[in-house]
Amino acid sequence: MHYDNDLILRLHRIAGQVNGVLRMMEEGRECQDVVTQLSAIRNATERVTVLMIGRYMAQCLREEGSQDPEAIERHIEEAVRMLVRSS
């Protein structure tokens, strides 16, 4: 699968957030501030996951074509499995 620059940039931003949280913890920042940042990281990773699954579905439908209902059903089931796994 080809991963576009948008997803890669989002993950770089998340990596920066994680490094920021580590610094906050090393500096002894307040627990509430750290938890707020961890929640932001969790939300950002969930958005990346959903975007990836949506793009996976779009790619599969383009490759398989909308002519094969069984193939479409398999891809939908796989996307649902990925969503459940990510939650």
Legacy VTK file of the C-alpha trace (Angstrom):
# vtk DataFile Version 3.0
C-alpha trace
ASCII
DATASET POLYDATA
POINTS 87 float
0.000 0.000 0.000
1.196 3.492 -0.778
1.122 5.851 2.208
0.664 9.462 1.209
2.599 12.362 2.670
-0.386 13.551 4.712
-0.366 10.397 6.844
3.413 10.457 7.193
3.367 14.117 8.269
0.630 13.387 10.806
2.740 10.600 12.301
5.801 12.857 12.470
3.659 15.397 14.334
2.521 12.653 16.728
6.148 11.623 17.279
6.916 15.239 18.159
4.019 15.261 20.622
5.320 12.067 22.252
8.782 13.611 22.609
7.161 16.693 24.117
5.338 14.565 26.694
8.585 12.842 27.610
10.206 16.239 28.180
7.233 17.351 30.266
7.561 14.269 32.448
11.323 14.685 32.806
10.745 18.311 33.849
8.205 17.193 36.447
5.239 19.001 34.872
1.779 18.642 36.374
-0.013 15.339 35.844
-3.062 17.084 34.368
-0.912 18.733 31.670
0.733 15.432 30.768
-2.612 13.623 30.608
-4.043 16.374 28.394
-1.185 15.890 25.948
-1.520 12.098 26.071
-5.213 12.458 25.224
-4.306 14.656 22.259
-1.853 11.985 21.082
-4.481 9.263 21.404
-6.982 11.320 19.401
-4.396 12.042 16.720
-3.475 8.370 16.345
-7.156 7.435 16.121
-7.610 9.970 13.299
-4.614 8.530 11.431
-6.007 5.018 11.868
-9.419 5.972 10.495
-7.849 7.832 7.566
-5.645 4.833 6.769
-8.596 2.450 6.829
-10.641 4.770 4.626
-7.801 5.014 2.124
-7.349 1.234 2.267
-11.001 0.809 1.358
-10.787 3.308 -1.491
-7.683 1.606 -2.879
-9.227 -1.857 -2.624
-12.380 -0.755 -4.399
-10.362 0.877 -7.170
-8.188 -2.219 -7.595
-10.973 -4.788 -7.364
-13.496 -2.682 -9.173
-17.048 -2.402 -8.017
-18.039 -5.358 -10.206
-17.177 -8.110 -7.707
-19.590 -8.024 -4.741
-17.718 -10.819 -2.920
-14.418 -8.947 -3.105
-16.075 -5.759 -1.882
-17.639 -7.671 1.014
-14.232 -9.137 1.972
-12.664 -5.680 1.993
-15.488 -4.252 4.085
-15.098 -7.090 6.592
-11.337 -6.496 6.753
-11.865 -2.761 7.302
-14.307 -3.494 10.128
-11.760 -5.883 11.707
-9.110 -3.157 11.530
-11.451 -0.627 13.147
-12.350 -3.038 15.947
-8.681 -3.861 16.529
-7.819 -0.179 16.761
-10.467 0.612 19.375
LINES 1 88
87 0 1 2 3 4 5 6 7 8 9 10 11 12 13 14 15 16 17 18 19 20 21 22 23 24 25 26 27 28 29 30 31 32 33 34 35 36 37 38 39 40 41 42 43 44 45 46 47 48 49 50 51 52 53 54 55 56 57 58 59 60 61 62 63 64 65 66 67 68 69 70 71 72 73 74 75 76 77 78 79 80 81 82 83 84 85 86
